[in-house]
Amino acid sequence: MKMILSLIVMLESGGLGLLKIESNEILSCSLWIEKNIVYKDNPLYEAGNGEVWVNSYYKNHIIIGHICEKGEL
């Protein structure tokens, strides 16, 4: 089985990008995320300002969302 994890990330320009990570190991997306994603406090957050209080990162990219697919090799 192969896993394809597509991360929707924020680009430096403010737009969105798609990073595809493929693995030939049988992993769950939850386990991969647990091992590879870093969570950091958002320095822009203040109570009531609409910002999230924590951001998730993969290789210096803020993650907006993800899609996980499994398929045959």
TORBAKOL-161859 format. One record per residue: x, y, z of N, C-alpha, C, CB in turn; residue number from 0. Coordinates in Angstrom, 1 decimal. Glycine has a CB too. Example, Ala and Ser with C-alpha at 12.3 -4.5 7.8 and 13.67 -1.06 7.14 Angstrom:
BEGIN
ATOM;n_c1;n_c2;n_c3;ca_c1;ca_c2;ca_c3;c_c1;c_c2;c_c3;cb_c1;cb_c2;cb_c3;resi
ATOM;13.2;-5.7;7.8;12.3;-4.5;7.8;13.2;-3.3;7.8;11.3;-4.5;9.0;0
ATOM;12.8;-2.2;7.1;13.7;-1.1;7.1;12.9;0.0;7.9;14.1;-0.6;5.7;1
This chain:
BEGIN
ATOM;n_c1;n_c2;n_c3;ca_c1;ca_c2;ca_c3;c_c1;c_c2;c_c3;cb_c1;cb_c2;cb_c3;resi
ATOM;0.8;-1.2;0.0;0.0;0.0;0.0;0.9;1.2;0.0;-1.0;0.0;1.2;0
ATOM;0.4;2.3;-0.6;1.1;3.5;-0.6;0.1;4.6;0.0;1.6;4.0;-2.0;1
ATOM;0.7;5.5;0.8;-0.1;6.6;1.3;0.3;7.9;0.6;0.0;6.7;2.8;2
ATOM;-0.7;8.7;0.3;-0.4;10.0;-0.2;-1.1;11.0;0.7;-0.9;10.2;-1.7;3
ATOM;-0.3;11.8;1.3;-0.9;12.9;2.2;-0.7;14.2;1.5;-0.2;12.8;3.6;4
ATOM;-1.7;14.9;1.2;-1.7;16.2;0.6;-1.9;17.3;1.7;-2.7;16.3;-0.6;5
ATOM;-0.9;18.1;1.9;-1.1;19.2;2.8;-1.4;20.5;2.1;0.2;19.3;3.7;6
ATOM;-2.4;21.2;2.6;-2.8;22.5;2.1;-2.1;23.5;3.0;-4.4;22.7;2.1;7
ATOM;-1.2;24.3;2.4;-0.3;25.1;3.2;-0.4;26.6;2.8;1.2;24.7;3.1;8
ATOM;-0.1;27.5;3.7;-0.1;28.9;3.4;1.3;29.3;2.8;-0.3;29.8;4.7;9
ATOM;1.3;29.9;1.7;2.6;30.4;1.0;3.0;31.7;1.6;2.4;30.4;-0.5;10
ATOM;4.3;32.1;1.4;4.8;33.4;1.9;4.0;34.5;1.3;6.2;33.5;1.6;11
ATOM;3.5;34.3;0.1;2.8;35.4;-0.6;1.3;35.6;-0.1;2.7;35.1;-2.1;12
ATOM;0.9;34.7;0.8;-0.4;34.7;1.4;-1.4;33.8;0.7;-0.9;36.2;1.3;13
ATOM;-1.0;33.2;-0.4;-1.8;32.3;-1.2;-1.7;30.9;-0.5;-1.5;32.2;-2.6;14
ATOM;-2.4;30.0;-1.2;-2.4;28.6;-0.7;-1.6;27.7;-1.7;-3.8;28.0;-0.5;15
ATOM;-0.9;26.7;-1.2;-0.2;25.7;-2.0;-0.6;24.3;-1.5;1.3;26.0;-1.9;16
ATOM;-0.1;23.3;-2.3;-0.4;21.9;-2.1;0.9;21.2;-2.0;-1.4;21.3;-3.1;17
ATOM;1.2;20.5;-0.9;2.4;19.7;-0.8;2.0;18.3;-0.8;3.3;20.1;0.5;18
ATOM;2.5;17.4;-1.6;2.2;16.0;-1.6;3.3;15.2;-1.1;1.8;15.5;-3.1;19
ATOM;3.0;14.4;-0.1;4.0;13.5;0.5;3.5;12.1;0.3;4.2;13.8;2.1;20
ATOM;4.4;11.2;-0.3;4.1;9.9;-0.6;4.9;8.9;0.3;4.2;9.5;-2.1;21
ATOM;4.3;7.8;0.7;5.0;6.9;1.5;4.7;5.5;1.1;4.7;7.0;3.0;22
ATOM;5.7;4.6;0.9;5.4;3.2;0.6;5.1;2.3;1.8;6.6;2.6;-0.2;23
ATOM;5.4;2.9;3.0;5.1;2.2;4.2;3.6;2.3;4.5;5.9;2.8;5.4;24
ATOM;3.1;1.3;5.2;1.7;1.4;5.6;1.6;2.2;6.9;1.0;0.0;5.8;25
ATOM;1.1;3.4;6.8;1.0;4.3;7.9;-0.4;4.9;7.9;2.0;5.4;7.9;26
ATOM;-0.9;5.3;9.1;-2.1;6.0;9.1;-1.7;7.5;9.0;-3.0;5.8;10.4;27
ATOM;-2.6;8.3;8.4;-2.3;9.7;8.4;-2.1;10.3;9.8;-3.4;10.5;7.6;28
ATOM;-2.9;9.8;10.7;-2.8;10.3;12.1;-1.4;10.1;12.6;-3.9;9.7;13.0;29
ATOM;-0.9;8.9;12.4;0.5;8.7;12.9;1.5;9.5;12.2;0.8;7.2;12.8;30
ATOM;1.4;9.7;10.9;2.4;10.5;10.2;2.3;11.9;10.7;2.1;10.5;8.7;31
ATOM;1.1;12.5;10.9;1.0;13.8;11.4;1.5;14.0;12.8;-0.5;14.2;11.4;32
ATOM;1.3;13.0;13.6;1.8;13.0;15.0;3.3;13.1;15.0;1.3;11.8;15.8;33
ATOM;4.0;12.4;14.1;5.5;12.4;14.1;6.1;13.5;13.3;5.9;11.1;13.4;34
ATOM;5.4;14.2;12.4;6.0;15.2;11.5;5.5;16.6;11.6;5.9;14.7;10.1;35
ATOM;4.4;16.8;12.3;3.9;18.2;12.4;4.2;18.8;13.7;2.3;18.1;12.2;36
ATOM;4.6;20.1;13.7;5.0;20.8;14.9;3.9;21.9;15.1;6.4;21.5;14.7;37
ATOM;3.6;22.0;16.4;2.5;23.0;16.8;3.2;24.1;17.5;1.4;22.3;17.7;38
ATOM;2.9;25.4;17.1;3.5;26.5;17.8;2.5;27.6;18.1;4.6;27.2;16.8;39
ATOM;2.7;28.3;19.2;1.7;29.4;19.6;1.8;30.4;18.5;2.1;30.0;20.9;40
ATOM;0.7;31.0;18.2;0.5;32.1;17.2;0.8;33.4;17.9;-0.9;32.1;16.5;41
ATOM;2.0;34.1;17.6;2.3;35.4;18.2;1.3;36.5;17.9;3.7;35.8;17.8;42
ATOM;0.5;36.3;16.9;-0.5;37.4;16.5;-1.8;37.2;17.3;-0.8;37.3;15.1;43
ATOM;-2.0;36.1;18.1;-3.2;35.9;18.8;-3.4;36.8;20.0;-3.3;34.4;19.2;44
ATOM;-4.6;37.3;20.1;-5.0;38.0;21.3;-6.5;37.7;21.4;-4.8;39.6;21.2;45
ATOM;-7.0;37.6;22.6;-8.4;37.2;22.8;-9.3;38.1;22.1;-8.7;37.2;24.3;46
ATOM;-10.2;37.5;21.2;-11.2;38.3;20.5;-10.7;38.9;19.2;-11.7;39.3;21.3;47
ATOM;-9.5;38.6;18.7;-9.0;39.2;17.5;-9.2;38.3;16.2;-7.6;39.6;17.6;48
ATOM;-9.8;37.1;16.4;-10.1;36.3;15.3;-9.0;35.4;14.8;-10.6;37.1;14.2;49
ATOM;-7.8;35.6;15.4;-6.7;34.7;15.1;-6.8;33.4;15.8;-5.3;35.4;15.4;50
ATOM;-6.2;32.3;15.3;-6.1;31.1;16.0;-5.0;31.2;17.0;-5.9;29.8;15.0;51
ATOM;-5.1;30.4;18.1;-4.1;30.6;19.2;-2.9;29.7;18.9;-4.7;30.2;20.5;52
ATOM;-3.0;28.7;18.0;-1.9;27.8;17.7;-1.9;27.5;16.2;-1.9;26.5;18.6;53
ATOM;-0.7;27.4;15.6;-0.6;27.0;14.2;0.1;25.7;14.1;0.2;28.1;13.4;54
ATOM;-0.2;24.9;13.1;0.5;23.7;12.8;1.5;23.9;11.6;-0.5;22.5;12.6;55
ATOM;2.7;23.3;11.7;3.7;23.6;10.7;4.3;22.3;10.2;4.8;24.4;11.3;56
ATOM;4.6;22.3;8.9;5.4;21.2;8.3;6.5;21.9;7.5;4.6;20.3;7.4;57
ATOM;7.8;21.8;7.9;8.9;22.4;7.2;8.7;23.9;7.0;9.2;21.7;5.8;58
ATOM;8.4;24.6;8.0;8.2;26.1;8.0;6.9;26.5;7.2;9.4;26.7;7.4;59
ATOM;6.1;25.6;6.8;4.8;26.0;6.2;3.7;25.9;7.2;4.6;25.1;4.9;60
ATOM;2.8;26.9;7.3;1.6;26.7;8.1;0.6;25.9;7.4;1.0;28.1;8.4;61
ATOM;0.1;24.9;8.1;-0.9;23.9;7.5;-2.3;24.4;7.7;-0.7;22.5;8.1;62
ATOM;-3.0;24.5;6.6;-4.4;24.9;6.6;-5.3;23.7;6.7;-4.7;25.8;5.3;63
ATOM;-5.0;22.6;6.0;-5.8;21.4;6.0;-5.0;20.3;5.3;-7.1;21.6;5.2;64
ATOM;-5.6;19.1;5.3;-4.9;17.9;4.7;-6.0;17.0;4.1;-4.1;17.2;5.7;65
ATOM;-5.5;16.2;3.1;-6.3;15.1;2.5;-5.4;13.9;2.5;-6.8;15.5;1.0;66
ATOM;-6.0;12.8;2.9;-5.2;11.5;3.0;-5.8;10.5;2.0;-5.2;10.9;4.4;67
ATOM;-5.0;9.8;1.2;-5.4;8.8;0.3;-4.5;7.6;0.4;-5.5;9.3;-1.2;68
ATOM;-5.1;6.4;0.3;-4.4;5.2;0.3;-4.7;4.4;-1.0;-4.7;4.3;1.5;69
ATOM;-3.6;3.8;-1.6;-3.9;3.1;-2.8;-2.9;2.0;-3.0;-3.8;4.1;-4.0;70
ATOM;-3.1;1.2;-4.0;-2.2;0.1;-4.3;-1.0;0.6;-5.1;-2.9;-1.0;-5.2;71
ATOM;0.2;0.0;-4.9;1.4;0.4;-5.6;1.4;-0.2;-7.0;2.7;-0.1;-4.9;72
